[in-house]
Amino acid sequence: MDNPSYSFQMDAPVKQPPRRVVSLVPSVTESLFDLNVGDRLVGITDYCVYPEAGVAGLPRVGGTKNPDVDQIIALTPDLVIANQEENARASVDKLLEAGIPVWVTFPKTVRDALNLIWNIMYVFDETSMVPRVRLIEQTVDWVEGISRANEDHLMRVFMPIWLDPLMTFNADTYIHDLLRLCGGWNVFADRMRHYPLKADLGEAESTDVEDDRDIRYPRVTLEEVEAAQPDVILLPSEPFNFSDEHYPLFQQLDVPAVRHSRIYQVDGSLLTWHGTRLAYALDTLPALVAREL
């Protein structure tokens, strides 16, 4: 990013525990409630849906990409929590110009996500959930240890995140790291996104330049998926909602995932929401992507 104000920050830019907080990140909203500081939220996005009872009465400030900045300012928060990937730089800069501290998060690995949880407890001066977070951390160590012991037998996994165009993710993402930890290997780990679209699909020369465009989410073809021979195909409910109607598109592929009936629908939040939802992911994903030895 070419704007230092919008770079990932390990620590929150506040000196005192915040009491009035706006969360622009659905996974962080859920985590704040799980860490017993949800009562400090005074504003959330339209996509902050968990926990249902906790978020029901909170003011909504719009979407993650286009929040109502004036409304946020009117809520007089002493901290806004954003995410470098999910929230628009322009919104963050407007909040900073108004003198509102913004904590820009950007976990790209499971360990980053755990560190964020620990930092939240520290910044908010609320440690009642330390035992639970330690248990999540211990579970991560245990699951990762099993995967490391079987690293020569990892299942090859393909997971699309969008349909038109068909998109996936590479190794520089939280989703990839979570799958790896759970015993799967992303078949497009080494694939970078190219510009324009035809270049990404191998139909033209790339016009990539040195800029801040995200190259972690390549557009791919069904032919590439077939060539990658995934053992498992995961169809998430978000960011694109893959449903029963999309099964035939992937069942036509000549890949092990089809031959062994390993196409699974999965709650997308388990893979894309960093934070305390990691606990649910660790309880679900290994059974889908880890090889039975």
Phi and psi in degrees as GROMACS dihedral restraints (atoms count N, CA, C in turn):
[ dihedral_restraints ]
;  ai    aj    ak    al  type     phi  dphi    fc
    3     4     5     6     1   -91.9    20    10
    4     5     6     7     1     2.6    20    10
    6     7     8     9     1  -116.6    20    10
    7     8     9    10     1   106.6    20    10
    9    10    11    12     1   -55.7    20    10
   10    11    12    13     1   -27.8    20    10
   12    13    14    15     1   -67.7    20    10
   13    14    15    16     1   -16.2    20    10
   15    16    17    18     1  -112.3    20    10
   16    17    18    19     1    24.2    20    10
   18    19    20    21     1   -91.4    20    10
   19    20    21    22     1   153.8    20    10
   21    22    23    24     1   -55.0    20    10
   22    23    24    25     1   135.4    20    10
   24    25    26    27     1  -119.0    20    10
   25    26    27    28     1   123.9    20    10
   27    28    29    30     1   -66.1    20    10
   28    29    30    31     1   -39.5    20    10
   30    31    32    33     1  -114.4    20    10
   31    32    33    34     1   151.2    20    10
   33    34    35    36     1   -71.4    20    10
   34    35    36    37     1   143.0    20    10
   36    37    38    39     1   -84.0    20    10
   37    38    39    40     1    50.2    20    10
   39    40    41    42     1  -134.5    20    10
   40    41    42    43     1   150.3    20    10
   42    43    44    45     1  -100.2    20    10
   43    44    45    46     1   -18.2    20    10
   45    46    47    48     1  -121.3    20    10
   46    47    48    49     1   152.2    20    10
   48    49    50    51     1   -56.1    20    10
   49    50    51    52     1   125.6    20    10
   51    52    53    54     1   -68.1    20    10
   52    53    54    55     1   144.3    20    10
   54    55    56    57     1  -115.3    20    10
   55    56    57    58     1   -22.8    20    10
   57    58    59    60     1  -126.6    20    10
   58    59    60    61     1   109.3    20    10
   60    61    62    63     1  -124.6    20    10
   61    62    63    64     1   137.7    20    10
   63    64    65    66     1  -112.0    20    10
   64    65    66    67     1   127.0    20    10
   66    67    68    69     1  -106.7    20    10
   67    68    69    70     1   124.8    20    10
   69    70    71    72     1  -102.3    20    10
   70    71    72    73     1    13.9    20    10
   72    73    74    75     1  -128.8    20    10
   73    74    75    76     1   110.3    20    10
   75    76    77    78     1   -52.3    20    10
   76    77    78    79     1   -41.9    20    10
   78    79    80    81     1   -67.4    20    10
   79    80    81    82     1   -33.5    20    10
   81    82    83    84     1   -70.9    20    10
   82    83    84    85     1   -39.1    20    10
   84    85    86    87     1   -56.1    20    10
   85    86    87    88     1   -49.4    20    10
   87    88    89    90     1   -60.8    20    10
   88    89    90    91     1   -42.3    20    10
   90    91    92    93     1   -63.5    20    10
   91    92    93    94     1   -38.5    20    10
   93    94    95    96     1   -61.1    20    10
   94    95    96    97     1   -40.9    20    10
   96    97    98    99     1   -66.6    20    10
   97    98    99   100     1   -43.4    20    10
   99   100   101   102     1   -63.9    20    10
  100   101   102   103     1   -24.6    20    10
  102   103   104   105     1   -97.7    20    10
  103   104   105   106     1    12.5    20    10
  105   106   107   108     1    67.8    20    10
  106   107   108   109     1    30.2    20    10
  108   109   110   111     1  -127.0    20    10
  109   110   111   112     1    17.4    20    10
  111   112   113   114     1   -63.9    20    10
  112   113   114   115     1   -23.4    20    10
  114   115   116   117     1   -70.5    20    10
  115   116   117   118     1    -7.1    20    10
  117   118   119   120     1   -92.6    20    10
  118   119   120   121     1    -3.2    20    10
  120   121   122   123     1   -76.6    20    10
  121   122   123   124     1   131.8    20    10
  123   124   125   126     1  -119.1    20    10
  124   125   126   127     1    -0.9    20    10
  126   127   128   129     1  -168.1    20    10
  127   128   129   130     1   143.0    20    10
  129   130   131   132     1  -143.6    20    10
  130   131   132   133     1   170.7    20    10
  132   133   134   135     1   -86.8    20    10
  133   134   135   136     1   170.6    20    10
  135   136   137   138     1   -65.8    20    10
  136   137   138   139     1   -20.1    20    10
  138   139   140   141     1   -96.3    20    10
  139   140   141   142     1     3.2    20    10
  141   142   143   144     1   -83.5    20    10
  142   143   144   145     1    97.1    20    10
  144   145   146   147     1  -111.7    20    10
  145   146   147   148     1    -7.9    20    10
  147   148   149   150     1  -123.8    20    10
  148   149   150   151     1   143.5    20    10
  150   151   152   153     1   -74.8    20    10
  151   152   153   154     1   143.1    20    10
  153   154   155   156     1   -56.5    20    10
  154   155   156   157     1   -46.9    20    10
  156   157   158   159     1   -67.3    20    10
  157   158   159   160     1   -38.1    20    10
  159   160   161   162     1   -68.5    20    10
  160   161   162   163     1   -39.0    20    10
  162   163   164   165     1   -89.4    20    10
  163   164   165   166     1    -7.2    20    10
  165   166   167   168     1   -55.3    20    10
  166   167   168   169     1   -41.5    20    10
  168   169   170   171     1  -102.0    20    10
  169   170   171   172     1     8.5    20    10
  171   172   173   174     1   -85.2    20    10
  172   173   174   175     1   144.8    20    10
  174   175   176   177     1   -60.5    20    10
  175   176   177   178     1   138.6    20    10
  177   178   179   180     1  -100.7    20    10
  178   179   180   181     1   135.8    20    10
  180   181   182   183     1  -112.6    20    10
  181   182   183   184     1    17.1    20    10
  183   184   185   186     1   103.5    20    10
  184   185   186   187     1  -167.4    20    10
  186   187   188   189     1   -79.1    20    10
  187   188   189   190     1   173.0    20    10
  189   190   191   192     1   -70.0    20    10
  190   191   192   193     1   -33.3    20    10
  192   193   194   195     1   -85.0    20    10
  193   194   195   196     1   -25.9    20    10
  195   196   197   198     1  -136.6    20    10
  196   197   198   199     1    56.9    20    10
  198   199   200   201     1   -66.8    20    10
  199   200   201   202     1   155.7    20    10
  201   202   203   204     1   -80.4    20    10
  202   203   204   205     1    97.4    20    10
  204   205   206   207     1   -62.5    20    10
  205   206   207   208     1   -39.6    20    10
  207   208   209   210     1   -62.5    20    10
  208   209   210   211     1   -38.9    20    10
  210   211   212   213     1   -66.0    20    10
  211   212   213   214     1   -40.2    20    10
  213   214   215   216     1   -62.0    20    10
  214   215   216   217     1   -45.2    20    10
  216   217   218   219     1   -61.0    20    10
  217   218   219   220     1   -40.1    20    10
  219   220   221   222     1   -65.2    20    10
  220   221   222   223     1   -23.1    20    10
  222   223   224   225     1   -77.8    20    10
  223   224   225   226     1    -5.4    20    10
  225   226   227   228     1    46.4    20    10
  226   227   228   229     1    54.4    20    10
  228   229   230   231     1   -73.2    20    10
  229   230   231   232     1   150.5    20    10
  231   232   233   234     1   -95.7    20    10
  232   233   234   235     1    -0.6    20    10
  234   235   236   237     1  -161.0    20    10
  235   236   237   238     1   135.5    20    10
  237   238   239   240     1  -115.4    20    10
  238   239   240   241     1   131.0    20    10
  240   241   242   243     1  -104.2    20    10
  241   242   243   244     1   123.2    20    10
  243   244   245   246     1  -124.5    20    10
  244   245   246   247     1   177.4    20    10
  246   247   248   249     1  -135.4    20    10
  247   248   249   250     1   133.1    20    10
  249   250   251   252     1   -60.5    20    10
  250   251   252   253     1   -29.1    20    10
  252   253   254   255     1   -88.9    20    10
  253   254   255   256     1   -37.8    20    10
  255   256   257   258     1   -87.4    20    10
  256   257   258   259     1   -27.6    20    10
  258   259   260   261     1  -112.0    20    10
  259   260   261   262     1   143.7    20    10
  261   262   263   264     1   -70.5    20    10
  262   263   264   265     1   138.7    20    10
  264   265   266   267     1   -59.6    20    10
  265   266   267   268     1   -38.2    20    10
  267   268   269   270     1   -60.7    20    10
  268   269   270   271     1   -39.8    20    10
  270   271   272   273     1   -65.1    20    10
  271   272   273   274     1   -43.3    20    10
  273   274   275   276     1   -63.2    20    10
  274   275   276   277     1   -43.4    20    10
  276   277   278   279     1   -64.1    20    10
  277   278   279   280     1   -37.1    20    10
  279   280   281   282     1   -64.4    20    10
  280   281   282   283     1   -38.9    20    10
  282   283   284   285     1   -66.9    20    10
  283   284   285   286     1   -41.2    20    10
  285   286   287   288     1   -64.6    20    10
  286   287   288   289     1   -39.3    20    10
  288   289   290   291     1   -63.7    20    10
  289   290   291   292     1   -27.5    20    10
  291   292   293   294     1   -84.0    20    10
  292   293   294   295     1     1.2    20    10
  294   295   296   297     1    84.5    20    10
  295   296   297   298     1    16.2    20    10
  297   298   299   300     1   -96.6    20    10
  298   299   300   301     1   124.3    20    10
  300   301   302   303     1   -63.8    20    10
  301   302   303   304     1   134.2    20    10
  303   304   305   306     1  -124.2    20    10
  304   305   306   307     1   126.6    20    10
  306   307   308   309     1   -97.8    20    10
  307   308   309   310     1   109.8    20    10
  309   310   311   312     1   -94.2    20    10
  310   311   312   313     1   109.9    20    10
  312   313   314   315     1   -96.8    20    10
  313   314   315   316     1   159.6    20    10
  315   316   317   318     1  -167.8    20    10
  316   317   318   319     1    61.1    20    10
  318   319   320   321     1   -69.4    20    10
  319   320   321   322     1   129.0    20    10
  321   322   323   324     1  -115.8    20    10
  322   323   324   325     1    -0.8    20    10
  324   325   326   327     1  -140.1    20    10
  325   326   327   328     1   167.1    20    10
  327   328   329   330     1   -63.2    20    10
  328   329   330   331     1   -39.3    20    10
  330   331   332   333     1   -65.1    20    10
  331   332   333   334     1   -36.7    20    10
  333   334   335   336     1   -59.4    20    10
  334   335   336   337     1   -43.0    20    10
  336   337   338   339     1   -63.8    20    10
  337   338   339   340     1   -41.4    20    10
  339   340   341   342     1   -63.9    20    10
  340   341   342   343     1   -42.3    20    10
  342   343   344   345     1   -61.2    20    10
  343   344   345   346     1   -37.5    20    10
  345   346   347   348     1   -63.3    20    10
  346   347   348   349     1   -41.6    20    10
  348   349   350   351     1   -61.1    20    10
  349   350   351   352     1   -46.2    20    10
  351   352   353   354     1   -62.2    20    10
  352   353   354   355     1   -40.7    20    10
  354   355   356   357     1   -65.4    20    10
  355   356   357   358     1   -37.7    20    10
  357   358   359   360     1   -60.6    20    10
  358   359   360   361     1   -45.9    20    10
  360   361   362   363     1   -62.1    20    10
  361   362   363   364     1   -38.0    20    10
  363   364   365   366     1   -69.2    20    10
  364   365   366   367     1   -49.0    20    10
  366   367   368   369     1   -62.8    20    10
  367   368   369   370     1   -39.5    20    10
  369   370   371   372     1   -85.3    20    10
  370   371   372   373     1    -4.6    20    10
  372   373   374   375     1    53.9    20    10
  373   374   375   376     1    47.7    20    10
  375   376   377   378     1  -136.5    20    10
  376   377   378   379     1   109.6    20    10
  378   379   380   381     1  -115.7    20    10
  379   380   381   382     1    14.2    20    10
  381   382   383   384     1   -64.3    20    10
  382   383   384   385     1   -23.1    20    10
  384   385   386   387     1  -100.9    20    10
  385   386   387   388     1    14.3    20    10
  387   388   389   390     1   -54.4    20    10
  388   389   390   391     1   -44.9    20    10
  390   391   392   393     1   -58.7    20    10
  391   392   393   394     1   -39.2    20    10
  393   394   395   396     1   -66.6    20    10
  394   395   396   397     1   -42.3    20    10
  396   397   398   399     1   -67.0    20    10
  397   398   399   400     1   -37.5    20    10
  399   400   401   402     1   -61.8    20    10
  400   401   402   403     1   -37.9    20    10
  402   403   404   405     1   -65.4    20    10
  403   404   405   406     1   -40.8    20    10
  405   406   407   408     1   -60.7    20    10
  406   407   408   409     1   -44.3    20    10
  408   409   410   411     1   -62.8    20    10
  409   410   411   412     1   -41.6    20    10
  411   412   413   414     1   -64.6    20    10
  412   413   414   415     1   -37.6    20    10
  414   415   416   417     1   -65.7    20    10
  415   416   417   418     1   -40.6    20    10
  417   418   419   420     1   -58.0    20    10
  418   419   420   421     1   -46.8    20    10
  420   421   422   423     1   -60.3    20    10
  421   422   423   424     1   -42.3    20    10
  423   424   425   426     1   -66.7    20    10
  424   425   426   427     1   -48.4    20    10
  426   427   428   429     1   -64.6    20    10
  427   428   429   430     1   -42.8    20    10
  429   430   431   432     1   -64.7    20    10
  430   431   432   433     1   -36.2    20    10
  432   433   434   435     1   -62.5    20    10
  433   434   435   436     1   -40.8    20    10
  435   436   437   438     1   -65.1    20    10
  436   437   438   439     1   -43.5    20    10
  438   439   440   441     1   -64.8    20    10
  439   440   441   442     1   -39.7    20    10
  441   442   443   444     1   -64.6    20    10
  442   443   444   445     1   -37.7    20    10
  444   445   446   447     1   -67.0    20    10
  445   446   447   448     1   -24.8    20    10
  447   448   449   450     1  -111.6    20    10
  448   449   450   451     1    25.6    20    10
  450   451   452   453     1   -64.1    20    10
  451   452   453   454     1   -17.4    20    10
  453   454   455   456     1   -83.9    20    10
  454   455   456   457     1    -2.3    20    10
  456   457   458   459     1  -130.9    20    10
  457   458   459   460     1    27.8    20    10
  459   460   461   462     1   -67.1    20    10
  460   461   462   463     1   142.7    20    10
  462   463   464   465     1   -73.8    20    10
  463   464   465   466     1   138.0    20    10
  465   466   467   468     1   -84.4    20    10
  466   467   468   469     1   123.3    20    10
  468   469   470   471     1  -118.8    20    10
  469   470   471   472     1   136.0    20    10
  471   472   473   474     1  -118.1    20    10
  472   473   474   475     1   129.7    20    10
  474   475   476   477     1  -134.9    20    10
  475   476   477   478     1   113.8    20    10
  477   478   479   480     1   -76.9    20    10
  478   479   480   481     1   152.7    20    10
  480   481   482   483     1  -117.6    20    10
  481   482   483   484     1    -8.3    20    10
  483   484   485   486     1  -153.8    20    10
  484   485   486   487     1   158.4    20    10
  486   487   488   489     1  -105.7    20    10
  487   488   489   490     1   -44.5    20    10
  489   490   491   492     1  -130.2    20    10
  490   491   492   493     1    89.4    20    10
  492   493   494   495     1   -81.0    20    10
  493   494   495   496     1   159.7    20    10
  495   496   497   498     1   -66.6    20    10
  496   497   498   499     1   123.0    20    10
  498   499   500   501     1  -128.6    20    10
  499   500   501   502     1   152.0    20    10
  501   502   503   504     1  -142.3    20    10
  502   503   504   505     1  -155.1    20    10
  504   505   506   507     1  -142.6    20    10
  505   506   507   508     1   158.4    20    10
  507   508   509   510     1  -109.9    20    10
  508   509   510   511     1  -166.1    20    10
  510   511   512   513     1   -70.8    20    10
  511   512   513   514     1   -15.7    20    10
  513   514   515   516     1   -90.2    20    10
  514   515   516   517     1    41.4    20    10
  516   517   518   519     1  -139.0    20    10
  517   518   519   520     1   156.5    20    10
  519   520   521   522     1   -61.8    20    10
  520   521   522   523     1   -40.2    20    10
  522   523   524   525     1   -60.5    20    10
  523   524   525   526     1   -45.2    20    10
  525   526   527   528     1   -59.0    20    10
  526   527   528   529     1   -47.0    20    10
  528   529   530   531     1   -65.1    20    10
  529   530   531   532     1   -36.9    20    10
  531   532   533   534     1   -65.7    20    10
  532   533   534   535     1   -43.6    20    10
  534   535   536   537     1   -61.8    20    10
  535   536   537   538     1   -43.6    20    10
  537   538   539   540     1   -58.9    20    10
  538   539   540   541     1   -45.8    20    10
  540   541   542   543     1   -61.8    20    10
  541   542   543   544     1   -34.7    20    10
  543   544   545   546     1   -85.0    20    10
  544   545   546   547     1    -1.7    20    10
  546   547   548   549     1   107.6    20    10
  547   548   549   550     1    13.0    20    10
  549   550   551   552     1  -115.3    20    10
  550   551   552   553     1   162.0    20    10
  552   553   554   555     1  -127.5    20    10
  553   554   555   556     1   123.8    20    10
  555   556   557   558     1   -68.8    20    10
  556   557   558   559     1   117.0    20    10
  558   559   560   561     1   -67.7    20    10
  559   560   561   562     1   -15.7    20    10
  561   562   563   564     1  -112.1    20    10
  562   563   564   565     1    30.7    20    10
  564   565   566   567     1   -56.0    20    10
  565   566   567   568     1   -37.2    20    10
  567   568   569   570     1   -97.5    20    10
  568   569   570   571     1     4.6    20    10
  570   571   572   573     1   -86.8    20    10
  571   572   573   574     1   125.4    20    10
  573   574   575   576     1  -103.9    20    10
  574   575   576   577     1   152.2    20    10
  576   577   578   579     1   -78.1    20    10
  577   578   579   580     1   138.3    20    10
  579   580   581   582     1  -120.2    20    10
  580   581   582   583     1   157.8    20    10
  582   583   584   585     1  -121.9    20    10
  583   584   585   586     1   141.9    20    10
  585   586   587   588     1   -78.4    20    10
  586   587   588   589     1  -167.6    20    10
  588   589   590   591     1   -56.6    20    10
  589   590   591   592     1   -42.7    20    10
  591   592   593   594     1   -60.7    20    10
  592   593   594   595     1   -33.2    20    10
  594   595   596   597     1   -68.2    20    10
  595   596   597   598     1   -38.0    20    10
  597   598   599   600     1   -64.3    20    10
  598   599   600   601     1   -32.2    20    10
  600   601   602   603     1   -92.9    20    10
  601   602   603   604     1     7.5    20    10
  603   604   605   606     1    75.4    20    10
  604   605   606   607     1    22.1    20    10
  606   607   608   609     1  -105.6    20    10
  607   608   609   610     1    -1.2    20    10
  609   610   611   612     1  -160.4    20    10
  610   611   612   613     1   168.6    20    10
  612   613   614   615     1   -75.5    20    10
  613   614   615   616     1   146.3    20    10
  615   616   617   618     1   -73.8    20    10
  616   617   618   619     1   142.3    20    10
  618   619   620   621     1  -113.3    20    10
  619   620   621   622     1    28.2    20    10
  621   622   623   624     1   -56.9    20    10
  622   623   624   625     1   141.7    20    10
  624   625   626   627     1  -131.1    20    10
  625   626   627   628     1   167.4    20    10
  627   628   629   630     1   -74.9    20    10
  628   629   630   631     1    96.0    20    10
  630   631   632   633     1  -147.8    20    10
  631   632   633   634     1  -165.8    20    10
  633   634   635   636     1  -101.3    20    10
  634   635   636   637     1    20.4    20    10
  636   637   638   639     1   -68.9    20    10
  637   638   639   640     1   140.6    20    10
  639   640   641   642     1   -77.1    20    10
  640   641   642   643     1   125.6    20    10
  642   643   644   645     1  -109.3    20    10
  643   644   645   646     1    13.7    20    10
  645   646   647   648     1   -88.1    20    10
  646   647   648   649     1    -8.8    20    10
  648   649   650   651     1  -123.9    20    10
  649   650   651   652     1    82.1    20    10
  651   652   653   654     1   -72.6    20    10
  652   653   654   655     1   149.8    20    10
  654   655   656   657     1   -89.3    20    10
  655   656   657   658     1   133.1    20    10
  657   658   659   660     1  -130.1    20    10
  658   659   660   661     1   167.6    20    10
  660   661   662   663     1  -107.1    20    10
  661   662   663   664     1   160.9    20    10
  663   664   665   666     1   -63.2    20    10
  664   665   666   667     1   -30.7    20    10
  666   667   668   669     1   -64.2    20    10
  667   668   669   670     1   -39.0    20    10
  669   670   671   672     1   -66.4    20    10
  670   671   672   673     1   -40.3    20    10
  672   673   674   675     1   -60.9    20    10
  673   674   675   676     1   -44.5    20    10
  675   676   677   678     1   -63.4    20    10
  676   677   678   679     1   -40.1    20    10
  678   679   680   681     1   -65.9    20    10
  679   680   681   682     1   -28.7    20    10
  681   682   683   684     1   -77.0    20    10
  682   683   684   685     1   -16.2    20    10
  684   685   686   687     1    51.7    20    10
  685   686   687   688     1    57.9    20    10
  687   688   689   690     1   -67.0    20    10
  688   689   690   691     1   142.7    20    10
  690   691   692   693     1   -80.8    20    10
  691   692   693   694     1   -26.1    20    10
  693   694   695   696     1  -136.7    20    10
  694   695   696   697     1   139.3    20    10
  696   697   698   699     1  -120.7    20    10
  697   698   699   700     1   122.8    20    10
  699   700   701   702     1  -104.4    20    10
  700   701   702   703     1   128.2    20    10
  702   703   704   705     1  -111.1    20    10
  703   704   705   706     1   102.7    20    10
  705   706   707   708     1   -81.8    20    10
  706   707   708   709     1   160.8    20    10
  708   709   710   711     1   -84.9    20    10
  709   710   711   712     1   -11.2    20    10
  711   712   713   714     1  -158.1    20    10
  712   713   714   715     1   154.7    20    10
  714   715   716   717     1   -71.7    20    10
  715   716   717   718     1   -25.1    20    10
  717   718   719   720     1  -101.1    20    10
  718   719   720   721     1   138.1    20    10
  720   721   722   723     1   -88.1    20    10
  721   722   723   724     1    90.4    20    10
  723   724   725   726     1   -76.3    20    10
  724   725   726   727     1   128.3    20    10
  726   727   728   729     1  -127.5    20    10
  727   728   729   730     1  -171.5    20    10
  729   730   731   732     1   -56.1    20    10
  730   731   732   733     1   -33.4    20    10
  732   733   734   735     1   -66.3    20    10
  733   734   735   736     1   -16.5    20    10
  735   736   737   738     1   -94.1    20    10
  736   737   738   739     1    -8.2    20    10
  738   739   740   741     1   -55.7    20    10
  739   740   741   742     1   -47.7    20    10
  741   742   743   744     1   -56.9    20    10
  742   743   744   745     1   -31.4    20    10
  744   745   746   747     1   -59.9    20    10
  745   746   747   748     1   -37.8    20    10
  747   748   749   750     1   -95.5    20    10
  748   749   750   751     1   -24.6    20    10
  750   751   752   753     1   -70.4    20    10
  751   752   753   754     1   -15.3    20    10
  753   754   755   756     1   -78.5    20    10
  754   755   756   757     1   -10.8    20    10
  756   757   758   759     1   -77.6    20    10
  757   758   759   760     1   143.4    20    10
  759   760   761   762     1   -91.7    20    10
  760   761   762   763     1    80.1    20    10
  762   763   764   765     1  -138.3    20    10
  763   764   765   766     1   157.4    20    10
  765   766   767   768     1   -56.5    20    10
  766   767   768   769     1   -34.1    20    10
  768   769   770   771     1   -59.4    20    10
  769   770   771   772     1   -36.1    20    10
  771   772   773   774     1   -77.2    20    10
  772   773   774   775     1   -45.1    20    10
  774   775   776   777     1   -62.9    20    10
  775   776   777   778     1   -30.0    20    10
  777   778   779   780     1  -107.6    20    10
  778   779   780   781     1    16.1    20    10
  780   781   782   783     1    54.4    20    10
  781   782   783   784     1    50.3    20    10
  783   784   785   786     1  -116.3    20    10
  784   785   786   787     1    48.3    20    10
  786   787   788   789     1  -106.0    20    10
  787   788   789   790     1   117.0    20    10
  789   790   791   792     1  -122.5    20    10
  790   791   792   793     1   136.7    20    10
  792   793   794   795     1   -82.1    20    10
  793   794   795   796     1   141.0    20    10
  795   796   797   798     1  -142.8    20    10
  796   797   798   799     1   147.6    20    10
  798   799   800   801     1   -64.1    20    10
  799   800   801   802     1   112.5    20    10
  801   802   803   804     1   -60.9    20    10
  802   803   804   805     1   -28.1    20    10
  804   805   806   807     1   -64.7    20    10
  805   806   807   808     1   -25.2    20    10
  807   808   809   810     1   -65.5    20    10
  808   809   810   811     1   -25.8    20    10
  810   811   812   813     1  -101.2    20    10
  811   812   813   814     1   -28.6    20    10
  813   814   815   816     1  -106.2    20    10
  814   815   816   817     1   -17.4    20    10
  816   817   818   819     1   -92.3    20    10
  817   818   819   820     1   107.1    20    10
  819   820   821   822     1   -76.6    20    10
  820   821   822   823     1   162.2    20    10
  822   823   824   825     1   115.4    20    10
  823   824   825   826     1  -155.1    20    10
  825   826   827   828     1   -67.3    20    10
  826   827   828   829     1   -16.7    20    10
  828   829   830   831     1   -63.3    20    10
  829   830   831   832     1   -14.5    20    10
  831   832   833   834     1   -54.4    20    10
  832   833   834   835     1   -34.8    20    10
  834   835   836   837     1   -60.5    20    10
  835   836   837   838     1   -41.1    20    10
  837   838   839   840     1   -70.2    20    10
  838   839   840   841     1   -36.8    20    10
  840   841   842   843     1   -62.1    20    10
  841   842   843   844     1   -42.9    20    10
  843   844   845   846     1   -67.5    20    10
  844   845   846   847     1   -22.2    20    10
  846   847   848   849     1   -84.5    20    10
  847   848   849   850     1   -16.1    20    10
  849   850   851   852     1  -115.4    20    10
  850   851   852   853     1   -46.5    20    10
  852   853   854   855     1   -68.4    20    10
  853   854   855   856     1   -40.6    20    10
  855   856   857   858     1   -54.8    20    10
  856   857   858   859     1   -35.8    20    10
  858   859   860   861     1   -67.7    20    10
  859   860   861   862     1   -21.3    20    10
  861   862   863   864     1   -91.5    20    10
  862   863   864   865     1   -33.8    20    10
  864   865   866   867     1  -112.9    20    10
  865   866   867   868     1   -14.8    20    10
  867   868   869   870     1   -83.2    20    10
  868   869   870   871     1   138.3    20    10
  870   871   872   873     1   -75.2    20    10
  871   872   873   874     1   139.5    20    10
  873   874   875   876     1   -83.2    20    10
  874   875   876   877     1   115.4    20    10
